[in-house]
Amino acid sequence: MHRSRLATHESNFLTRDVMPPPHLQGSSLQFRWDHYEYLCREVLKKLDIPYHERYYATFKRNALMYAQGLVLDMRVQHKLSQSCTWEHLSKQSKLEAEGMYEKLVGKEYPLVACVESWGATLMMRKAFWSLKDKTAPDAVTDNKCVWDIINLSVMVNTTLLLAQLNLLVVLKNSLLAKGIAFLLS
């Protein structure tokens, strides 16, 4: 009965007014499962619905799996590499992912109540990280940041090429000096 009341409230009455739980001043909010228990308790308190451990347990059992499924779909749809993490995505891609995830778990958990989607953001960040191919080198993952990375790559490659050319000039001069010394002897 409580689940259906929560689903009804979520779709009709929930507003984005649950701030992230307190964390260390000056540090970013990090993923912790108890943040989601905090969210559930805050929303249920506002709706005057008693908290039951099974709400949190169900979310904890299923939430990461849903987020990982969304990550896999995004990788195919946007042609993202296996080394892609949340930080590689453009702001627009992140907003789309947060919205999709909130809709995906909408009837099960009140993520839409999170100010600035902090609950969806933390879960998607964790899902991307958990599916990252940690053996692959970091690669370009979002088409929107391709040019920045290409420009950086060109600058690095140009610097390396110049260093290699300088080394060849030094070697050539050294060989020429040794050749001339050999011819003169």
Salt bridges, closest charged atoms under 4 A:
ASP17 OD1 - LYS46 NZ 3.11
ASP34 OD2 - ARG32 NH2 2.65
GLU37 OE2 - ARG41 NH2 3.35
GLU42 OE2 - LYS45 NZ 3.37
GLU87 OE2 - ARG125 NE 3.56
GLU102 OE1 - ARG16 NH2 2.46
GLU108 OE2 - ARG3 NH2 2.10
ASP138 OD1 - LYS132 NZ 3.43
